[in-house]
């Protein structure tokens, strides 16, 4: 056995692994040394004042102390340059005086400040290294496999509610349940599956330590060995020891014996899982007895080429198509952002989402282009946007790959075209059914789950005219089960914040025909003007999270104030965000209320904690549930 292990180790050194495992910890394991250093530096400086170190601040007037605290707080906000200043001051001599001068006090606090920063930075570095060594050497069970990727295949299903679709992960981590299903469904492969299943049972048996004192083992393995023997005896498996009985079990499984299959499924599987802990190594802990017939499907595809901005047709190779590691890191960051969301990440939703990756350097089509017109947002010219190409380009790239795994374009809901453009690093998205607008088609006959939407019922009170969506109140649309064209995202993985992935997903999962989720950080920027070479399409039917105040409808062109009630959705009233800049008169549109004043909206561009508006959250949840229950 030792010789076999050594040979396998040597082979791995000279032969690259076909299956790449993307591993992730459930909790963040990395401390940012600069931020921790700044935090501790300020805490130490304030503590030095509070504790009056060396009676340094005795007799010092409180305004001087307040100014010192303000200066060090400002310096902490500035960051690096102030740390360098504190380091230089700590090296310079300072002459004490009575009473102490302002410079002397500042110098003394600078020494404490720099000590705090150095301690915090070193602590973070050591912590990160120790965590890494701990996980690498002692804590393998703490690392979960987020997904596995097969480099021999251009297309991989890396996450699916139907576990048998996760082929690459099953190559790494094949559970007892997997082999039971294979034995039950694939009679032609019973012999190798029976062998693999009994190998798992032998591995678990070997880990049942045979100590004279069972209490030394937390899981009482001696009793488990006896239990395993009793289980085998219960269906009369001949043999004097466990190994002989396992051999007999393998023969019966290979012959398709239903009693042997039931025995493994009901009695032996819990013992095997107890010792091998296969399920614990998976990042997603769910098992669906009845997965959806058509899971919600998100596709991540590496963009082969970038269509250059304006002028004759010109293309350049996308750097990401030569960098599989960058692509997979981008996919993992996307999944981390999506699964953390309060709507998409809910267990009943995320457990039923299928995720597919496509990485094919041989593809010739471009999926991403540099934004073809000049966008002006809040008076600022934005010329570093990447934009999704036409859906026909996406179809050419992904259709054949989908066919190879038994799917087609109608199974796809959202596609992320991942790019690493060095010059255009801002991402954009097209709504689902965007192509319908260009042919003035509403697809009202398509099946879906109907919902009601009504702008503020008081919007026309006292003769004032508020012209919201379609000038109709109320009206009905539907969460369509399928889409004429899936939502498309052009996402630059270089420097993209975690928020970008879920922000662009919200655009792409909404519908150009039945409700768009738009940006909330700009007023006069409309998505229907994006990258159109011909005449613009008809005005979109409505934005879920935006209502416009009609200036032209009033005799004196007055701007109608934002109404307290934003809209009624499926019988529930949602308020307007009166604290948003859109509440001012110089904005034409306004938006729904946030969950709390301290939480920025994902569709806005603020930093800090974020979450979808109340109305967006409800709309997205209903739309996802409708698609997960489609026939």
N, C-alpha and C positions, 0 to 999 in steps of 0.2 A: 504493500500500500504506500509506503514511504517513497519507493522508487517511482510509482505512478504519479504521485503528487509532484515530485521533483521534475519529472518529464513535462507535466502540464505547465509548471511554472516556467520552464525554459521555453516552451512553445509560445507562451504568452509574451515573453520578452521579444521574440522575433516576429510574431504574427499579430497584427492589430486585431482588437476585438471587433466582431461584426455587430454586436449589440452594444449600443451606448446607453448607459443608465444615467438618467438625470436625477440626482438626489437632492433632497431639500429637507431642512429641519422645519418642524411646525412653528418654532419660535425663532426670532432673529438671533443669530449667533455672532454678529459682528458689531463692535463698538467703533464709532467714528472718533478717532483720537483727538482731532482738533476741537470738535464740539464738546467732548467730555473735558478736555483740558481747559477750555474757556469757562465752562460751567464751574468747575472746581476752583479755578483761579478767582472768579468773582466771589464765590462762597467764602474762600479763605480770606480775601481782602476784607469783606464785610465782617467776618468772624474776628479778624485782628482788631478792627475798630470796636466791635461789641465787647470783646474781652479786655480791651485796653492793654494790649501787649506791652509789657515792660513799662507800664504807666506812661505810655507815650502820649496819650491824648488827654491826660489830666490837665484840666484848666483850659482846654481848647474850646472855643465858642462853637455852639451847635451849627451855625451857618457854615463855618469852615468844614465841619464834618459832612454836612449835607452836600456841599460842593464837591468834596472828595468822592463821596459815594456816586454822585452823578457822573463825574469824570470817568470813574472806573466802569460804571454801567455803560456809558457811551463807548469807552474803549473796548469793552467786551462785544458790543454790537459791531464795531469796526473790525475786530478780529486780529488777523495776522500782524498788521503794522503796529498795533498797540502792544502786542506780545513782544515784538522786537524792541520796541521802545522800553518796555519794562525790563527786558533782559539787559539792555545797555545801561540803564540807570542802576540796576543792581550791581554792575561792575564798577561804577564810579563811586569814589568816596563822597561822603556827605558829612559836613561839620555840624554837630549838634549845637543847639542854642537854647537859651531860656528867655522867654517862652519859645517853643519850637517854631521854626519858620514853616511857611506853606510848602516850600520846596523840600525841606527835610521830611515833613510828613508824607508828601507824595513819593519821595524816594524810598522811605521805609515801607510804605504800602506796596510799591512796585516790587520790592524784594519778595514780600509775601505773595503777591499776585503771580510772579513768575514761578515761585516754588509750587504754588497750587496748580499752575498750568503744566509744569513739567511732570508733577506727580500724576495728574489726570491722563496726560498723553502716554506716559510710560505704562500706567495701569491698563489703559485700553489696548496697547500693543501686546503686553504680556497676556492679558485676558484672551485676546483673539488667538494668540499662538497656543495657549493652554487649552482653549476650547477645541481648536483644530486637532491638537495632539490627543486630547481625551477622546474625541469622536473617532479619530483614526485608529488609535491603539486599543481603547477600552470600551468605547460606546457605540459599536456598530448598530445596535438595536435602536439607538436614538435617531439614526438617520433613516428617513423614509424615502422610498423610490417614488418620485413624482411621476415619471413615465420612462419608458424604455423605447429606444429608436433603433431600427434595423437598417444599417448603412447599405445593405445589399438591395433594399427596396426603395424606390423613389417616393413611394407613398406609404404612410404608416398611420394606422388608427392608434393614437397614443392614449386615448381615454374613451370609454364607451360604457353605457349602462348594460350592454350585452358583453359580458366579460370575455367571452370567447373571441371577440373581435380584436382584443388587445394582444395581437400575436407576438410582438416583440417582448412585451412584459411577461407573457407566458413562457417564452423561451428562457427568461431569467428566473421566473418565480411561478412554477406550476404547482397548483394546489391540489389537494385530494379531490375537491369538488370538480376541478377541471377534468381530471382523469375519469372520475365517475361518469361525467357527461359524455366523454369520448367513448367509454366502454359501452354506454347505453345507446349512443347514436351512430357509432361507426364500427360496425361488426368486422369490417375488413382490416381494421388496425387494432384488434383486440389484444393480440399477443404482445406487441411493443408497449401498448398502454398498460396492460396488466403487469409487465415487467417494471415499468416506471413507477406504477402505483405501489407495488410491493417494495421497491427500493426506498420509497418514502417511509413506508412502515418500518423497514429495517433501520433507517436512520433514526427514527423516533425511538425504536427499541434500544439502540445503542446508547442514547442519551438518558435512558432510564437507569441511573447509576445503581449499582448493586451494593450499597453500603450496609454494614451490620446494624447501623442505627438510623432508621428511616427518618427520625425527627431532624436529622442534619440536613435533609433535603426539604425545601419548602413545599414542593409539590408531591411529596411522598411517593417517589418512583418505585419503591419495592412493592407497595400496594398496587400500583398501576401495572407492574409486570404481572402480578397475580391476576389482576382484572383482565388483562389482555389474554392470558392463558384460559381463563374461564369463558371469555367471549368465543375463542376458537373452539373450545370443547362443546359450546352450546349447539353448534351445528355439526358436531362429530367430525372435525378435521383431524385425521389420524396423525400420529407422531408423538414422540416422547418429549420433545422440546419445542421451543417457540420457532426456531429456524426451520425445522421440518414442517411445522404447521403453516408457516408463511409460504413455504414452497408449494404446499398443497393448495393454499388459498390462491396463489398465482395461477396454478393450473385450472382451477375452477373459474376464475375470472376470465382467463383466455378462452375458456369453453362457453362463456356467456351464461354461467349459472346465476339465475336471479337471486337465489338465497345468499350467495357470496357477495353479490353487489349490494344487497340490502344490509348485510352485516357490516360492510365497510362504511356505508353511508350513515348508518344510524349509531353505530357503536365505536368503530375504530377511528373514524375521522376526528372526533373530539380529542382523543389521546394524541394523535399525530400532530394536530394543530397546537396542542398544549406544549409539546416539546420543540417542534420546528418553528412555531410562531410565524408561519408564512404570511398570514393575513396582517400581522402587525408590521411587516416590512413595507406594506403598500401605503401610499400616502392617502388614498381615498378609502375610507372604511365604510363601504355600503355594499349590500348584495340585494338586488331587486329580483323578487320572484317573478314579477310580470313587468319587464321593461317596456317602454313605449314602442308601438309598432314602427313609428318613424321618429327617432330621437331628434331633438334640436341639434343641428350640426354646424360647427364652426370649423372652417378650414384655414390653416396658416400655410401660405405658399411663398417660397423664396423667389423674389422678382429677378428674372434673368437679365432684363435690359431696362434702361431708363430712356424714355423719349425726351429729347432735349427741348428747351423752351423756345418756341416761336421760330419761324424761318423754315427752310426746306427740311424734309424729314431727316432726322439725324438721331442716332442711338448710341449709347455707350453702355458697356457691360457694367452691371450692378456689382459692387464689391462683395455683396452678401452671397452671391452665387458661388464664390470661391471659398467661402468660410462657413462650413457646416456648424462649427462650434458657436460662432456668432449668431447664426440662425436659431439654433436650439436654445441658447441663452435668452434670446429675444422671446421665443415661444414660452419658456418657463416663466419669464417675468410677466408675460401677458396672462398666463394662467394664474399666477399668484395674485395679480390685480383683479381678475375676473371673479375668482372664487372668494375673494375677500369682500366683494360687494354685498350690500344688504339685500339686494333684489336677486341678482343672478346667482349669488353664492348661497342662497337659502338651500338647505339640504334637499328639499323636495324638487328643486329646480336643477341645481348643479349635478345631482346624482344621475339625472336623466339627459345630460348633455354629452354629445359625442364630439370629440376633437380629432381632427385629421391634419397631418403635416405632409407637405409635398416639397421635396427638394430635388430638382432635376436640372443639372447644368446643361443638358442637351436641348432644352426648350429654346426656341428662337423668338417667341413673342414677348413684347413688352407689356407689363401690367401696370407700370407706374410712369407718370410723366411729370415733368416740371410744370408747374401751374402756368397755363397758356395766356392768361390775362393778368393785368395788374390789379390786385385787390387793395382797397383802402379801408382800413378799419379804424374808426375813431381818429380819422385824419392821418393815420400812419400807413405808409406804403408797405405792404407785406409781399415780398417777392421770393421767399424761400419755402414755398409750399410744394409738397408733392401731392399728386392727384391720381386717383384710380383711372385707368383707361376704360374703354368701352367694355360692356359685358361680353361682347363677342371675343375679345382678346382673352378674357378669363376663361371662356368656354373652350377655346382652343388649347389652353394650357392644362386645364384640370379635367376635361371631360373624359379623355382616354384613361387617365389614371383612376378616376372614379369607377369607370367600367371594369377595370381590372380587379376591383374588390367588390363588385356586385352592386354598385350604387350609380346614380346619375345626377344630373344637375338639379333635378327637382328635390333631391334629398338635402340640398345645401341651403342654409339660411343666411350665413354671413361668411365672407371671405376676407381675410387679412392678407394683403400683399406686402410682405416684409422687405424693406429696402434699407440700404446703408449709404444712401447718397451723401457724399461729403459736403455738398453745397446747399441742398434743400432739405432741411431737417424738421420742418413742421408738417404734421400729418393732416389729412382730410378724409372725408368719407362721403359715399353716396347712399341714400336711403334705399331700402328694398323697393322694388317696382319703380325705380327712378325712370327706367326706359319707357314706362307706360305714359309718362307725361309728354314725351316727344311725339307720341302718336295720338294724343288726346283720348286715351282709353282709360276707363275707370274699372273695368273688370268686375262689375257689380254682380255678375252671375256666379263668380267663383265662391266656393263654400267657405264659411267662416263663422265666427261667433260674434253676433251683433252687440254693439254697445251704444249707449246714448251719450251725447255731449251737448251741453248748452252753455254758451257764455252767460255772464252775469244777467239774471232775469231783470234786474233793475237798471240795465244799461241804457234804456231809452226813457227813463223817468224824467218828468218835467220838461218834455220836449227836446231834451238833448239826444244827440244821435251818436251812439257808439257803434262803429262798423266793424264787428269782429268777423269771425270766419263765415264766409259765404253770405253774410247779412241774413242768416237764417237762425232761428232759435225756437225750439231745439232741433237737432237733426241726428241721424243715425248713420253710423259706419260699421265696419266689422273688423275684427282681428282675423285676417285671412289665414286659413290653414297652410296654404302654400303661397308662393310668390311667382309672378311672371319672371322676375329677375331678382337674384339674391342681393343683399346689401354688400357694398364693397368698401374696403378701407385700404388706403395707402398709408402705411405706418413706417416711419423711420426709426429703427431700433437704436440708433446712435444718440444717446443722451435723452431718450424719451422718458418722461416721468411715469411713475406707476399709474398715475391718474389718467394718462393719455389713452391707455388701452381700453379702459371702461368707458371713457368719454366718447371715443370714436365708435365703440361698439353700440352705444345708445343711438347714435345717428343711424348706423347701418341696420340695426334691428327694427327700427321704426319704418313706417310705410309712407311713400310719397302719395299714395292714393287714400290711405285711411288713417293718417295721423303722423306728422313729422315731429321728431324731437330736435329742436334747434338750439344753437348756441345762445347763451344768456349774457355774454360779455360784450356784445356789439349790437347796435341799433339798426344802422343802415346797410347791413351786409346780408344779402339774401342768397341762399344756396342755389336758387334756380338760375343764377347768373354765372355759375362756375363753368368755365371751360366749354363754352358752346360756340361752335363755329358758325352755325346757322341761326335762324331766328329763335329767340327764347321760347320755351314751351309755355303752355298755359300756366297761370298762377296756381301753385299747389293748393289743394283743397283746404287744408288747415294745418296750423302748427298746434300741437298738443299743449305746449308750454309757452305760447306767445299770443297776445291779443294786441291789435293795433288800435290806436285812438285816431279817429277820422277828423282831420283838420278841415278838409274841403267841404264836409257836409254841413258846417255851421256858417251862418251869414258873415261873421267877423273872423273866420278862420281860427277861432279859439281852440286851444288844446283841452280836451276833456280830461278832468282829473282821473287818476287811477281809482277804480271802484274797489271797495273792500272785498267783495266777493269776486273771485276770478272766473270760476265756471262751475257747472254742475256736471259731474261725470258718473254715470250709472246711479243716479239718485243721491250722490254724496256731494255736498258743497265744499269747494276748495277756495281758500282766501288768496288774495294777492300779496305779493311781497312789497310792502310799503317802505321797507328799509333799503331796497335796492336802488341804485342810481336811476333806474328806469322810471321811478316814481316822479322824477323831476320833469318839468314841462318840455325840456329840449329833447326828450326821448319820444319816439312815436309808439314803440311797443313796450309792454310790461309783462311780468312773469308771475308764476304762482309762488305761494309762500314756502319757505324752507322749513325743515323739521325743527330747527332751533337757530337763534341768531348767531351762535358761535360756530355753526357748521356751514361752510361754503357749499354751493351747489356744484356737482360734478360737471354740469354744462357751463359753469362760469370758469373764470381763469384765476381765481384767488388761490393763494397758498394756504397751507394748514389743513386741518381736518375737513373732510368733504363727504357729501352724501347727496343722492338725488332729491329734488323737490318732492313734496308730498304727492302731487298729482302725477309726476313722472313715475314715481315708485309704483303707484297703483296701476297706471297704464301699462308699464313694462311687465309687471307681474301678471296681469290679466292676459297680455299678449303672449307671454311665454307659456303660460298654462294652456291657453287655447292651442298653441302649436304642439305642445307635448301630448295633448289629447286628440290630435287630429286622426282621422280614420286612415 
